[in-house]
Amino acid sequence: MKFLKGQIKKVTQKNVYKIVFLVCMFFTLILASLPHLDTPTLSASNDSFESAGNVTLKASSNGQVIIIQNNYELNQTASSGNGTLSNPYIIEDKSIDANGNTFGILINNTNKYFSLINCTVFNASYGVFLHNVSKGTIYDCDIRSLKEFPYFGKL
């Protein structure tokens, strides 16, 4: 044990705190960078969005967020349908870059039947936010949000 004498530092509580702090900072930095790995970016050559997952999202002129606060606004926003079980309102083929807004699509306070079909939503805290909605369906949508999809809860 003479050869170890003087080479082993005494482990103090202060040194343990330093090591734990550095390890926590390292993992925090790694975890903070993960949500940004699959963020779509605009390709100037063909007006499409490409992500690390090799999924191409087409840009379109209808890129604004959709906010529906009642049955009337749902009727005005839908491309077809009348809100019944046999003929639901249809919102389809939308490509929405929310530009960091809270919602890409917000549907609130509706009791009519509706379907979101083939929509792409990205760059929103909540891609699709449904509140006080009971008769909606979502089909074949690509939602890339920063927090959750879909969110069924209180505003």
DRENNU-668486 format. One record per residue (C-alpha): residue in three letters; x, y, z; residue number from 0. Coordinates in steps of 0.02 Angstrom, whole numbers, plus 50000, padded with zeros to 5 digits. Layout:
<torpas>
@res = ALA | east = X | north = Y | up = Z | n = NUM
...
</torpas>
This chain:
<torpas>
@res = MET | east = 50000 | north = 50000 | up = 50000 | n = 0
@res = LYS | east = 50151 | north = 50114 | up = 50010 | n = 1
@res = PHE | east = 50145 | north = 50142 | up = 49821 | n = 2
@res = LEU | east = 49968 | north = 50217 | up = 49838 | n = 3
@res = LYS | east = 50018 | north = 50331 | up = 49978 | n = 4
@res = GLY | east = 49999 | north = 50512 | up = 49924 | n = 5
@res = GLN | east = 49911 | north = 50468 | up = 49760 | n = 6
@res = ILE | east = 49736 | north = 50442 | up = 49826 | n = 7
@res = LYS | east = 49646 | north = 50601 | up = 49871 | n = 8
@res = LYS | east = 49527 | north = 50601 | up = 50013 | n = 9
@res = VAL | east = 49349 | north = 50597 | up = 49946 | n = 10
@res = THR | east = 49260 | north = 50741 | up = 50025 | n = 11
@res = GLN | east = 49077 | north = 50787 | up = 50019 | n = 12
@res = LYS | east = 49124 | north = 50944 | up = 49921 | n = 13
@res = ASN | east = 49209 | north = 50839 | up = 49786 | n = 14
@res = VAL | east = 49058 | north = 50724 | up = 49774 | n = 15
@res = TYR | east = 48943 | north = 50875 | up = 49749 | n = 16
@res = LYS | east = 49057 | north = 50940 | up = 49611 | n = 17
@res = ILE | east = 49054 | north = 50774 | up = 49519 | n = 18
@res = VAL | east = 48865 | north = 50755 | up = 49535 | n = 19
@res = PHE | east = 48841 | north = 50934 | up = 49473 | n = 20
@res = LEU | east = 48953 | north = 50907 | up = 49321 | n = 21
@res = VAL | east = 48866 | north = 50743 | up = 49276 | n = 22
@res = CYS | east = 48694 | north = 50826 | up = 49291 | n = 23
@res = MET | east = 48750 | north = 50972 | up = 49181 | n = 24
@res = PHE | east = 48817 | north = 50851 | up = 49050 | n = 25
@res = PHE | east = 48653 | north = 50754 | up = 49039 | n = 26
@res = THR | east = 48551 | north = 50915 | up = 49040 | n = 27
@res = LEU | east = 48646 | north = 50979 | up = 48890 | n = 28
@res = ILE | east = 48622 | north = 50816 | up = 48796 | n = 29
@res = LEU | east = 48435 | north = 50806 | up = 48836 | n = 30
@res = ALA | east = 48409 | north = 50989 | up = 48791 | n = 31
@res = SER | east = 48477 | north = 50958 | up = 48617 | n = 32
@res = LEU | east = 48371 | north = 50803 | up = 48578 | n = 33
@res = PRO | east = 48205 | north = 50888 | up = 48529 | n = 34
@res = HIS | east = 48296 | north = 50985 | up = 48395 | n = 35
@res = LEU | east = 48366 | north = 50833 | up = 48305 | n = 36
@res = ASP | east = 48211 | north = 50802 | up = 48198 | n = 37
@res = THR | east = 48156 | north = 50981 | up = 48166 | n = 38
@res = PRO | east = 48100 | north = 51007 | up = 47985 | n = 39
@res = THR | east = 48200 | north = 51132 | up = 47884 | n = 40
@res = LEU | east = 48154 | north = 51220 | up = 47724 | n = 41
@res = SER | east = 48243 | north = 51162 | up = 47569 | n = 42
@res = ALA | east = 48263 | north = 51311 | up = 47451 | n = 43
@res = SER | east = 48270 | north = 51201 | up = 47297 | n = 44
@res = ASN | east = 48094 | north = 51129 | up = 47297 | n = 45
@res = ASP | east = 47989 | north = 51214 | up = 47433 | n = 46
@res = SER | east = 47979 | north = 51058 | up = 47538 | n = 47
@res = PHE | east = 48024 | north = 51025 | up = 47718 | n = 48
@res = GLU | east = 48146 | north = 50886 | up = 47756 | n = 49
@res = SER | east = 48182 | north = 50809 | up = 47924 | n = 50
@res = ALA | east = 48316 | north = 50692 | up = 47990 | n = 51
@res = GLY | east = 48191 | north = 50548 | up = 47975 | n = 52
@res = ASN | east = 48190 | north = 50566 | up = 47784 | n = 53
@res = VAL | east = 48008 | north = 50621 | up = 47785 | n = 54
@res = THR | east = 47966 | north = 50759 | up = 47664 | n = 55
@res = LEU | east = 47829 | north = 50879 | up = 47714 | n = 56
@res = LYS | east = 47759 | north = 50984 | up = 47572 | n = 57
@res = ALA | east = 47738 | north = 51169 | up = 47603 | n = 58
@res = SER | east = 47578 | north = 51250 | up = 47548 | n = 59
@res = SER | east = 47492 | north = 51417 | up = 47544 | n = 60
@res = ASN | east = 47376 | north = 51365 | up = 47687 | n = 61
@res = GLY | east = 47515 | north = 51367 | up = 47817 | n = 62
@res = GLN | east = 47427 | north = 51473 | up = 47948 | n = 63
@res = VAL | east = 47373 | north = 51399 | up = 48114 | n = 64
@res = ILE | east = 47191 | north = 51345 | up = 48125 | n = 65
@res = ILE | east = 47092 | north = 51408 | up = 48274 | n = 66
@res = ILE | east = 46911 | north = 51351 | up = 48288 | n = 67
@res = GLN | east = 46815 | north = 51413 | up = 48440 | n = 68
@res = ASN | east = 46637 | north = 51351 | up = 48403 | n = 69
@res = ASN | east = 46523 | north = 51256 | up = 48282 | n = 70
@res = TYR | east = 46505 | north = 51406 | up = 48166 | n = 71
@res = GLU | east = 46694 | north = 51425 | up = 48145 | n = 72
@res = LEU | east = 46709 | north = 51237 | up = 48117 | n = 73
@res = ASN | east = 46580 | north = 51252 | up = 47977 | n = 74
@res = GLN | east = 46675 | north = 51399 | up = 47900 | n = 75
@res = THR | east = 46843 | north = 51311 | up = 47908 | n = 76
@res = ALA | east = 46791 | north = 51140 | up = 47843 | n = 77
@res = SER | east = 46811 | north = 51101 | up = 47658 | n = 78
@res = SER | east = 46656 | north = 50989 | up = 47657 | n = 79
@res = GLY | east = 46526 | north = 50904 | up = 47767 | n = 80
@res = ASN | east = 46383 | north = 50963 | up = 47875 | n = 81
@res = GLY | east = 46438 | north = 50903 | up = 48048 | n = 82
@res = THR | east = 46330 | north = 50747 | up = 48059 | n = 83
@res = LEU | east = 46387 | north = 50569 | up = 48093 | n = 84
@res = SER | east = 46356 | north = 50518 | up = 47912 | n = 85
@res = ASN | east = 46434 | north = 50677 | up = 47840 | n = 86
@res = PRO | east = 46563 | north = 50751 | up = 47961 | n = 87
@res = TYR | east = 46650 | north = 50916 | up = 47931 | n = 88
@res = ILE | east = 46815 | north = 50881 | up = 47842 | n = 89
@res = ILE | east = 46976 | north = 50977 | up = 47867 | n = 90
@res = GLU | east = 47104 | north = 50897 | up = 47752 | n = 91
@res = ASP | east = 47268 | north = 50916 | up = 47660 | n = 92
@res = LYS | east = 47331 | north = 51060 | up = 47766 | n = 93
@res = SER | east = 47515 | north = 51093 | up = 47794 | n = 94
@res = ILE | east = 47539 | north = 51207 | up = 47944 | n = 95
@res = ASP | east = 47701 | north = 51283 | up = 48005 | n = 96
@res = ALA | east = 47648 | north = 51357 | up = 48173 | n = 97
@res = ASN | east = 47810 | north = 51456 | up = 48186 | n = 98
@res = GLY | east = 47829 | north = 51417 | up = 48371 | n = 99
@res = ASN | east = 47650 | north = 51461 | up = 48418 | n = 100
@res = THR | east = 47562 | north = 51363 | up = 48554 | n = 101
@res = PHE | east = 47443 | north = 51273 | up = 48435 | n = 102
@res = GLY | east = 47451 | north = 51214 | up = 48255 | n = 103
@res = ILE | east = 47267 | north = 51167 | up = 48257 | n = 104
@res = LEU | east = 47152 | north = 51216 | up = 48402 | n = 105
@res = ILE | east = 46974 | north = 51152 | up = 48402 | n = 106
@res = ASN | east = 46871 | north = 51210 | up = 48550 | n = 107
@res = ASN | east = 46688 | north = 51201 | up = 48606 | n = 108
@res = THR | east = 46614 | north = 51099 | up = 48464 | n = 109
@res = ASN | east = 46484 | north = 50961 | up = 48471 | n = 110
@res = LYS | east = 46480 | north = 50924 | up = 48284 | n = 111
@res = TYR | east = 46563 | north = 50778 | up = 48197 | n = 112
@res = PHE | east = 46726 | north = 50820 | up = 48110 | n = 113
@res = SER | east = 46882 | north = 50737 | up = 48041 | n = 114
@res = LEU | east = 47060 | north = 50799 | up = 48019 | n = 115
@res = ILE | east = 47129 | north = 50704 | up = 47869 | n = 116
@res = ASN | east = 47303 | north = 50704 | up = 47794 | n = 117
@res = CYS | east = 47362 | north = 50861 | up = 47884 | n = 118
@res = THR | east = 47541 | north = 50907 | up = 47927 | n = 119
@res = VAL | east = 47575 | north = 51017 | up = 48079 | n = 120
@res = PHE | east = 47747 | north = 51064 | up = 48145 | n = 121
@res = ASN | east = 47837 | north = 51194 | up = 48251 | n = 122
@res = ALA | east = 47700 | north = 51208 | up = 48383 | n = 123
@res = SER | east = 47701 | north = 51172 | up = 48569 | n = 124
@res = TYR | east = 47545 | north = 51066 | up = 48542 | n = 125
@res = GLY | east = 47520 | north = 51009 | up = 48363 | n = 126
@res = VAL | east = 47334 | north = 50977 | up = 48385 | n = 127
@res = PHE | east = 47240 | north = 51038 | up = 48538 | n = 128
@res = LEU | east = 47061 | north = 50978 | up = 48562 | n = 129
@res = HIS | east = 46961 | north = 51052 | up = 48705 | n = 130
@res = ASN | east = 46778 | north = 51022 | up = 48747 | n = 131
@res = VAL | east = 46761 | north = 50915 | up = 48590 | n = 132
@res = SER | east = 46674 | north = 50747 | up = 48586 | n = 133
@res = LYS | east = 46649 | north = 50697 | up = 48404 | n = 134
@res = GLY | east = 46814 | north = 50722 | up = 48316 | n = 135
@res = THR | east = 46929 | north = 50599 | up = 48227 | n = 136
@res = ILE | east = 47107 | north = 50616 | up = 48163 | n = 137
@res = TYR | east = 47167 | north = 50513 | up = 48014 | n = 138
@res = ASP | east = 47337 | north = 50503 | up = 47928 | n = 139
@res = CYS | east = 47407 | north = 50663 | up = 48002 | n = 140
@res = ASP | east = 47592 | north = 50700 | up = 48028 | n = 141
@res = ILE | east = 47609 | north = 50800 | up = 48188 | n = 142
@res = ARG | east = 47781 | north = 50859 | up = 48244 | n = 143
@res = SER | east = 47756 | north = 50960 | up = 48400 | n = 144
@res = LEU | east = 47872 | north = 51015 | up = 48537 | n = 145
@res = LYS | east = 47771 | north = 50943 | up = 48680 | n = 146
@res = GLU | east = 47626 | north = 50825 | up = 48649 | n = 147
@res = PHE | east = 47505 | north = 50763 | up = 48517 | n = 148
@res = PRO | east = 47360 | north = 50766 | up = 48529 | n = 149
@res = TYR | east = 47315 | north = 50859 | up = 48686 | n = 150
@res = PHE | east = 47142 | north = 50836 | up = 48759 | n = 151
@res = GLY | east = 47128 | north = 50952 | up = 48906 | n = 152
@res = LYS | east = 47097 | north = 51122 | up = 48977 | n = 153
@res = LEU | east = 47159 | north = 51283 | up = 48901 | n = 154
</torpas>
